[in-house]
């Protein structure tokens, strides 16, 4: 069963530099002790695999400011995303102990959110 993690309307910075993840969702991802960055493999609605680098500020900063980099800007460009579009990020249990992440890009058209393939 798929578990919704977060939905985010994209800001201009999200579409040109990096995606800022809502801080309350940081607990949805497991960082090895002492690490400040991990790679997240996510599959989009066309079954294409993307590798995002999820990183937080070092030194136990009280504002960790989690962000996606890695293939994030390539994802934005290939989907033609712009500020005001949104992404929906979720996960589901994979075979064994694994977790599968899913990402869906959406655009609002006439007050309805539709998938951006």
VOVO-417516 format. One record per residue (C-alpha): x, y, z; residue in one letter. Coordinates in steps of 0.25 Angstrom, whole numbers, plus 5000, padded with zeros to 4 digits. Layout:
<nodes>
XYZA
...
</nodes>
This chain:
<nodes>
500050005000X
500550144996X
500850245007X
500750395004X
501950465010X
501750605005X
501150694994X
501950824991X
501550944981X
502850984975X
503451114977X
504451184967X
505651134975X
505050994975X
505050994959X
506451064957X
507351014968X
506850904978X
505550854984X
505350894999X
504650775006X
503650815017X
504450805030X
503450715037X
503650605027X
505050595030X
504750475039X
504150405027X
505550375022X
506650295030X
508050355031X
509150265035X
509850325048X
510750435045X
510250455031X
509750585025X
509350535011X
508750405005X
508250364991X
506750344989X
506350264977X
504950304972X
504150254961X
503150344953X
501850324947X
502550274934X
503350174942X
504650254940X
505650244951X
506250374957X
507350384968X
507150504977X
508150544987X
507450575000X
508350665009X
508250735022X
509150845029X
510350785037X
510650805051X
509250785057X
508750915052X
507350935059X
506850965045X
507250845037X
506650905024X
506550775016X
506750785001X
506750694988X
507850724978X
508550614969X
507550594957X
506550684963X
506850794952X
506850694941X
505450644946X
504950784946X
505450814932X
504950684926X
503550704932X
503550844928X
503250884942X
503051034947X
502751104959X
501251074963X
501350934959X
501450824970X
502050694973X
501450584981X
502450494988X
502050354994X
502650224998X
502250074998X
502849955004X
503649874994X
503949724994X
504849695006X
505249805015X
505349905004X
504550035001X
504150084988X
503950234986X
502950294976X
502950444971X
501850504963X
501850644956X
500550714954X
500050844948X
498750914952X
497850934939X
496450994941X
496550964956X
496850824954X
498250754957X
498650674945X
499950584944X
501150644936X
501750524929X
</nodes>
